[in-house]
Amino acid sequence: MSHVTYKVVRHEDGWAYTAEGTYSETFASHALALAAAQRAAREQRAPGQTTSIEYEDDKGEWHREVASGRDRPATEVEDNS
């Protein structure tokens, strides 16, 4: 099982959260950014539907797989501010 950590950080003229190197939008307050990170972490853990997926790998080959809707990552929110 994979693990995703959402980190609340200062960003531009406000606050944001990061996950796996990507920043969220900027929020006006720390509390708003923290609430958004907690919501994103909760949604990431929620099960979805099992579905067929297709993707191209780095060699240009196409693959078909079944993605389980129950295969969700563990998540946490880190707030060191």
C-alpha positions in Angstrom: 0.0 0.0 0.0 1.3 3.4 -0.9 1.5 6.4 1.5 0.7 10.1 0.8 1.6 12.9 3.2 -0.1 16.2 2.8 2.0 19.1 4.3 0.7 22.5 5.2 3.2 25.2 4.2 3.5 28.9 3.6 3.1 29.6 -0.1 3.1 32.9 -2.1 1.0 35.4 0.0 -0.8 32.8 2.0 -0.9 29.1 2.8 -1.2 25.9 0.8 -0.6 22.2 1.1 1.8 19.9 -0.8 1.5 16.3 -1.7 4.1 14.4 -3.6 5.8 17.6 -4.8 2.7 19.4 -6.0 1.2 22.5 -4.4 -2.5 23.1 -3.9 -4.0 26.5 -4.6 -3.2 29.3 -2.2 -5.5 29.8 0.8 -5.9 33.1 2.7 -5.3 31.5 6.1 -3.5 28.6 7.7 -6.8 27.2 9.0 -8.3 27.1 5.5 -5.2 25.3 4.1 -5.2 22.8 6.9 -9.0 22.0 6.4 -8.4 21.6 2.7 -5.4 19.2 3.3 -7.5 17.2 5.7 -10.4 17.0 3.2 -8.0 15.9 0.4 -6.4 13.2 2.6 -9.9 11.9 3.5 -11.0 11.8 -0.1 -7.8 10.1 -1.2 -8.6 7.2 1.3 -12.2 6.8 0.1 -12.8 3.7 -1.9 -14.0 4.1 -5.5 -15.2 1.9 -8.3 -13.2 -1.0 -9.7 -12.6 -0.1 -13.4 -10.5 -1.0 -16.4 -7.7 1.4 -17.2 -5.4 1.8 -20.2 -2.0 3.5 -20.1 1.1 3.9 -22.2 4.4 3.1 -20.6 7.7 5.0 -21.3 8.5 2.6 -24.1 5.3 3.5 -26.0 3.6 0.2 -25.2 -0.1 0.2 -24.2 -1.3 -1.8 -21.2 -4.8 -2.7 -19.9 -5.4 -3.4 -16.3 -8.2 -3.6 -13.8 -7.8 -0.9 -11.1 -9.4 -1.9 -7.8 -11.5 0.8 -6.2 -10.4 -0.5 -2.8 -6.7 -0.1 -3.5 -6.3 3.3 -1.7 -3.2 4.8 -0.1 -2.7 5.5 3.5 -2.7 9.3 4.1 -1.7 11.8 6.8 -1.6 15.5 7.2 1.6 17.1 8.5 1.4 20.6 10.0 4.7 21.9 11.3 3.7 25.6 11.3 
